Amino acid sequence: MSTWLITGCSSGLGRSLAQAVLKQGDNAVVTARKLSAIQDIVDSYPDTA
């Protein structure tokens, strides 16, 4: 299991990459300017995001 640091996860490529990484079972440190923009990702993957 790898751990990724992904910036710009609120939209676009960053969001798509974060979702793909988490879906395959890796860990991801997801960042965005506003927590509310990525809260759904964190809620969907509470143990790995």
matplotlib code that plots the C-alpha trace (Angstrom):
import matplotlib.pyplot as plt

x = [0.0, 1.4, 0.8, 0.2, 0.3, -2.2, -2.8, -5.8, -8.3, -11.3, -11.7, -10.2, -7.2, -6.4, -9.8, -9.9, -6.4, -7.4, -10.5, -8.7, -5.9, -8.3, -10.5, -7.5, -6.8, -3.9, -3.6, -3.9, -3.2, -5.8, -5.5, -7.6, -8.1, -11.5, -12.1, -15.8, -14.7, -13.1, -15.2, -17.1, -13.8, -12.8, -16.2, -16.1, -12.6, -12.3, -9.4, -7.3, -7.9]
y = [0.0, 3.4, 6.8, 9.7, 13.4, 15.0, 18.7, 20.4, 17.7, 20.0, 19.6, 18.4, 16.2, 16.3, 15.1, 12.4, 11.2, 11.1, 9.1, 6.6, 6.2, 5.7, 3.3, 1.0, 0.9, 3.2, 6.0, 9.6, 12.9, 15.1, 18.8, 21.7, 25.4, 24.7, 21.5, 21.6, 20.9, 17.6, 16.5, 14.0, 12.3, 12.1, 10.8, 8.1, 6.9, 7.7, 5.2, 6.1, 9.7]
z = [0.0, -1.1, 0.4, -2.0, -1.4, -3.8, -4.0, -5.6, -4.8, -4.9, -8.7, -11.9, -12.2, -8.5, -7.5, -10.1, -9.1, -5.4, -6.1, -8.2, -5.7, -2.8, -4.8, -5.4, -1.7, -1.3, 1.3, 0.2, 1.9, 0.1, 0.1, -1.0, 0.0, 1.5, 3.6, 2.5, -1.1, -0.2, 2.8, 0.6, -0.3, 3.4, 4.4, 1.7, 2.7, 6.4, 7.0, 4.0, 3.2]

ax = plt.figure().add_subplot(projection="3d")
ax.plot(x, y, z, "-o")
ax.set_aspect("equal")
plt.show()
